[in-house]
Amino acid sequence: GRTFRVADYRGRPLFLAFVPDLGVDTRVQARSLAASMARFEESGGKVFLIVDTDRASAAALHAEEKLPY
């Protein structure tokens, strides 16, 4: 339920992953990003997975995949 603005992260690396849906391919990509989190964190970076869906579905994906972002 939080709003994020790119300006809030000025000066930090951002990785914005735009995905079309919450299907199998997105879940594979989400897991891959999660496995790479240490590299993003070392650089002070922030990862966002962006999808046009409702909050409940996004929260379910986050919980099911135990995403650190």
SVG drawing of the C-alpha trace seen along z (x, -y; Angstrom):
<svg xmlns="http://www.w3.org/2000/svg" viewBox="-7 -13 36 34">
<polyline fill="none" stroke="black" stroke-width="0.4" points="0.0,0.0 3.0,-2.3 3.7,-4.8 7.3,-4.8 8.8,-7.7 11.9,-7.3 13.0,-10.7 13.2,-9.2 16.1,-7.1 18.1,-9.8 21.8,-8.9 21.1,-5.2 21.1,-2.5 17.5,-1.3 16.5,1.9 13.0,1.6 11.7,4.9 8.4,4.3 6.5,7.6 3.3,8.2 1.6,10.5 2.1,12.8 2.5,15.9 5.2,18.6 7.8,16.5 7.4,13.6 7.9,16.0 11.1,17.3 12.3,13.7 11.3,12.8 13.3,15.8 16.3,14.8 16.3,11.2 16.0,12.5 19.0,14.7 21.0,11.6 20.0,9.4 23.4,9.4 24.9,7.7 22.2,5.1 22.6,4.4 26.4,4.1 25.9,1.2 23.2,-0.4 20.7,0.5 17.0,1.1 14.9,3.6 11.3,3.1 9.1,5.6 6.4,3.6 3.2,5.3 -0.3,4.0 -2.3,6.1 -4.2,5.7 -2.4,5.5 -3.7,8.9 -2.2,10.7 1.1,8.9 1.2,9.6 0.5,13.2 3.4,13.5 5.7,11.7 4.7,14.1 4.7,17.3 8.2,16.6 9.6,15.1 10.9,12.1 13.4,9.9 12.3,6.9"/>
</svg>
